[in-house]
Amino acid sequence: MSVEKAMLNHHAKIARKSGQKITKDKSKLSPEKQVEREVLSWSKDNDFDLTVIESKAVYNVQAGRYMDSMTSESMPDLCGNKGPLACFIELKAMGKLKTLKEHQREFLVRKIKQGCFAVCVDGSDSLARLWKSYSLSVDKISFLLNSLPKRTPKQESEIKRNEVLSLFGE
């Protein structure tokens, strides 16, 4: 651990004990959090009602430790609706759409097949483009299924391997 990080942790600990609220430097947001902020702004301007879902461990100040999430790891980053339409949005850092994990893809596919708007985006521009095309689309389910990031060759080979193993009951 660097000296700077140790000092920051020490000051944060003192601030917590004295009841002060700790705020993060907004310029140090992770790339995915920057995308989240951008997408939430766009969605608000376009009448989406979305909630951020934290599916990773979150630090609880009262407990003084990280708490496991109560959601499935497959749950996308944003869930909500636009009018009566349920919406599920998985966020990725800019240019990192291919990092969509198989369990995340399966969740989005299930929701798409149920008639929901379920997508994986890396910014408000990609969300706006998908929403516009989706709105104009005749076959909305096929459009959304085809808009999901393509699997990498490594993901494809892992799926085939698992299919073969399942044939042998492993």
C-alpha positions as CSV (number, residue, x, y, z in Angstrom):
1,M,0.0,0.0,0.0
2,S,1.4,3.4,-0.9
3,V,2.0,6.0,1.8
4,E,-0.5,8.3,0.1
5,K,-3.2,5.6,0.1
6,A,-2.5,4.8,3.8
7,M,-2.8,8.5,4.7
8,L,-6.1,8.7,2.9
9,N,-7.4,5.6,4.6
10,H,-6.3,7.0,8.0
11,H,-8.1,10.4,7.4
12,A,-11.2,8.6,6.2
13,K,-11.2,6.5,9.3
14,I,-11.0,9.6,11.5
15,A,-13.7,11.3,9.5
16,R,-16.0,8.2,9.9
17,K,-15.5,8.2,13.7
18,S,-16.3,11.9,13.9
19,G,-19.5,11.4,11.9
20,Q,-18.3,13.4,8.8
21,K,-19.6,12.4,5.4
22,I,-16.9,11.2,3.1
23,T,-17.1,12.3,-0.5
24,K,-15.0,11.0,-3.4
25,D,-13.1,13.2,-5.7
26,K,-15.4,13.2,-8.8
27,S,-12.4,13.5,-11.2
28,K,-11.3,10.0,-10.0
29,L,-14.4,8.1,-11.0
30,S,-13.8,4.8,-12.6
31,P,-14.5,4.7,-16.4
32,E,-17.7,2.6,-15.8
33,K,-18.9,5.2,-13.2
34,Q,-18.3,8.0,-15.7
35,V,-20.4,6.1,-18.2
36,E,-23.1,5.5,-15.5
37,R,-23.3,9.3,-14.8
38,E,-23.5,10.1,-18.5
39,V,-26.2,7.5,-19.2
40,L,-28.3,8.5,-16.1
41,S,-28.2,12.1,-17.3
42,W,-29.4,11.1,-20.8
43,S,-32.0,8.8,-19.5
44,K,-33.5,11.4,-17.2
45,D,-33.7,13.8,-20.2
46,N,-35.5,11.1,-22.1
47,D,-38.1,10.1,-19.5
48,F,-36.5,6.9,-18.3
49,D,-36.8,6.1,-14.6
50,L,-33.7,4.1,-13.7
51,T,-32.1,2.9,-10.5
52,V,-28.5,2.1,-10.0
53,I,-28.1,-1.5,-8.8
54,E,-24.8,-2.2,-6.9
55,S,-24.1,-5.9,-7.3
56,K,-20.7,-5.8,-5.8
57,A,-19.7,-5.5,-2.1
58,V,-20.3,-2.0,-0.7
59,Y,-18.6,-0.4,2.3
60,N,-21.0,0.1,5.2
61,V,-19.8,2.9,7.5
62,Q,-22.0,1.9,10.4
63,A,-20.8,-1.7,10.3
64,G,-17.2,-0.7,9.5
65,R,-16.8,-3.3,6.8
66,Y,-17.7,-4.3,3.3
67,M,-21.2,-5.9,3.0
68,D,-22.0,-8.5,0.4
69,S,-24.6,-7.5,-2.2
70,M,-28.1,-8.8,-1.9
71,T,-28.5,-8.9,-5.7
72,S,-27.4,-11.6,-8.2
73,E,-24.1,-10.9,-10.0
74,S,-26.1,-11.2,-13.2
75,M,-28.2,-8.1,-12.4
76,P,-27.4,-5.2,-14.7
77,D,-26.1,-1.9,-13.5
78,L,-29.3,0.0,-14.2
79,C,-32.9,-1.2,-13.9
80,G,-36.2,0.7,-14.3
81,N,-38.7,1.6,-16.9
82,K,-39.8,4.0,-19.5
83,G,-43.6,4.2,-19.1
84,P,-44.8,0.6,-19.0
85,L,-41.7,-0.8,-20.6
86,A,-39.2,-2.5,-18.2
87,C,-35.6,-1.5,-18.9
88,F,-32.3,-3.3,-18.0
89,I,-29.0,-1.6,-18.9
90,E,-25.6,-3.2,-18.4
91,L,-22.9,-0.6,-18.5
92,K,-19.3,-1.0,-19.7
93,A,-16.4,1.4,-19.9
94,M,-16.0,3.1,-23.2
95,G,-14.9,0.6,-25.8
96,K,-15.2,-2.4,-23.5
97,L,-18.5,-3.9,-24.7
98,K,-16.8,-7.2,-25.4
99,T,-16.2,-7.7,-21.6
100,L,-19.9,-8.7,-21.2
101,K,-19.8,-11.9,-19.2
102,E,-21.9,-14.9,-20.2
103,H,-24.1,-14.8,-17.1
104,Q,-24.8,-11.1,-17.8
105,R,-25.7,-11.9,-21.5
106,E,-28.0,-14.7,-20.3
107,F,-29.8,-12.2,-18.0
108,L,-30.3,-9.7,-20.8
109,V,-31.4,-12.4,-23.3
110,R,-34.1,-13.6,-20.8
111,K,-35.4,-10.1,-20.3
112,I,-35.4,-9.4,-24.1
113,K,-37.4,-12.5,-24.7
114,Q,-39.9,-11.3,-22.1
115,G,-40.4,-8.1,-24.1
116,C,-38.2,-5.8,-22.0
117,F,-35.7,-3.2,-23.3
118,A,-32.4,-4.9,-22.2
119,V,-29.1,-3.6,-23.6
120,C,-25.3,-3.4,-23.0
121,V,-23.9,0.1,-23.6
122,D,-20.7,2.0,-23.2
123,G,-22.1,5.5,-23.2
124,S,-25.1,7.7,-23.7
125,D,-24.4,7.9,-27.4
126,S,-24.7,4.1,-27.8
127,L,-27.9,4.1,-25.6
128,A,-29.4,6.9,-27.7
129,R,-28.6,5.0,-30.9
130,L,-30.1,1.8,-29.6
131,W,-33.2,3.4,-28.2
132,K,-33.9,5.2,-31.5
133,S,-33.4,2.1,-33.6
134,Y,-35.4,0.0,-31.1
135,S,-38.3,2.5,-31.2
136,L,-38.4,2.3,-35.0
137,S,-37.9,-1.5,-35.2
138,V,-40.7,-3.8,-36.2
139,D,-39.1,-7.0,-34.7
140,K,-37.9,-5.5,-31.4
141,I,-36.8,-8.8,-29.9
142,S,-34.6,-9.7,-32.8
143,F,-33.2,-6.2,-32.9
144,L,-32.2,-6.3,-29.2
145,L,-30.8,-9.8,-29.4
146,N,-28.7,-8.8,-32.4
147,S,-27.5,-5.6,-30.7
148,L,-25.8,-7.5,-27.8
149,P,-22.0,-7.5,-28.1
150,K,-20.7,-10.5,-30.0
151,R,-19.0,-13.2,-28.0
152,T,-15.3,-13.4,-28.1
153,P,-13.7,-16.6,-29.6
154,K,-12.6,-17.5,-26.1
155,Q,-16.2,-17.2,-24.8
156,E,-17.5,-19.3,-27.8
157,S,-14.9,-22.1,-27.2
158,E,-15.9,-22.1,-23.4
159,I,-19.6,-22.5,-24.3
160,K,-18.8,-25.4,-26.7
161,R,-16.6,-27.0,-24.1
162,N,-19.4,-26.8,-21.5
163,E,-21.9,-28.2,-24.0
164,V,-19.6,-31.2,-24.6
165,L,-19.0,-31.8,-20.9
166,S,-22.8,-31.7,-20.3
167,L,-23.3,-34.5,-22.8
168,F,-21.1,-36.7,-20.6
169,G,-22.8,-35.6,-17.4
170,E,-19.8,-33.6,-16.1
